Structures are given as C-alpha cells and as structure tokens.
Amino acid sequence: MTIRTRHQITPEWIASRILVEWSAEDLAFLKSGQYDFGMCARAVRNDYGLWEFDHPLTQHWHMHPEARNIVDGVDHSEDHPDNISMYILGLVKAQL
C-alpha cells in the first residue's frame, strides 16, 4: 500500500482504496444499485475521515462556514463531506 501524506489525498485515491479494501460482496452490492446510497456514503465519510476538521478534502468547508453554498437550508457546498463521499462513490461505480 502506498502511504500518502494528508495533502496528497484525493477523491481518486480514496476511490482506488475502496476498490482494494472493500469486500467483493460490498462492491457487488454497490454495483447492483440495490442499496441505500446514503449508507454507503456514510461508510466513506466515516472510514476515510471526511468529518475530520483537518481533512484536506473537507478542510475548507470546516474552516470557512461563510463560504458554504446553502440553499433553502440545505448545504450544497462541493466540499461538504456528504457531497465528497457521493462523488467518491460515483468514481468507484464508474470503475466497477
């Protein structure tokens, strides 16, 4: 396994790790589309630390609440942990 420093972590790198680290059953489940996408996204956020204040993919969102894209009470910021995890899962699905 290649060790990365925090500033080298990208969505593509996390997607590549998921393809290696998740079980064949989990990946088949993801590929099938018969799942709660939110549950899979939560696993990505939790397993890869997207809620951590200093995570390079979400740090800006944590540190600059004034820059968030909130519409009708919903945060649509590209660097919100929910949106990053959904993007990562899209990358994974594209590889399956």
N, C-alpha and C positions, 0 to 999 in steps of 0.2 A: 504494500500500500504506500502510495506517495503521501508524505506528510506535507501539509500546506500551512503556511502562516495565515493568520486570520485575514490579512488584507488580500490574500490570493484566492479566497473562497468566492466562487461564482455560482450562479444557478446551474450552469452546465456541469460544474464539478460535483455539486450535490446530486444532480440527476445521475451522473455516472456512478456515484457511490451507491445510490439506491438500487441501480441495476445490478450491482455486485452484492450488496448487503441484504437486500430483502429476499425472502424465500421465493422459490419458484411458484409456490401457491399464492403468495401475496401478489406477485407480479401478474400471474394469470388472472387473479381476481380484479386487479386494476385494469388489465387489458379488456376484460369481459364487459366492463361498463355496468355491471350489476352490483353496484356498491354505493355507499354514501360517500360522495367525493369529499365532503367535509370531514369525515372520519380519517380518510387518507391524508388530507391536507393537515389535519391536526397532528398526525404522526410525524409528518415532515417538519412542522413548526417546532414540535417538542424534541424530536430526535436530533435535529440539526441546529437547535438553539436560536431560532429566529426571534424569540421573545427576549433574548438577552440584550441588555442595553447597549453593549459594545459590539454586537454582531455586525460585520461590515455590510451586509445586505440590507439591514434594517436600522442601522445606527442613525442615519439622517432622520428617519421617521421618529425615532425615540427622542432625539435631541432638538428637533425643530417642530414642535406641535403647531406653530403658527403657519407652517408651510403645508399642512395637510389639506387634502382635497376632500372636504366634507360636503356632501350634497344631501339635503333632507335628513340629516342626522346619521348618514352612512359614510364611513371613511372609504373613499375610492383612491387613496394615495397608492401610487405604483410601488412604493417601498414599505407598505403596510405588510406585516408578517403574513396575514391571510392571503394577500394578493401575490406575494413572493412564492408562497407554498403552492398556490394554484398554478402559477407559471412553471414552477419546477415539475409538478406532476404532468403538465402538458408536454414538457420536454421528455419526460420518462415515457409517456404514452406514445409519443412520436417515434421512440426507439424500439418499442415493442412490436 
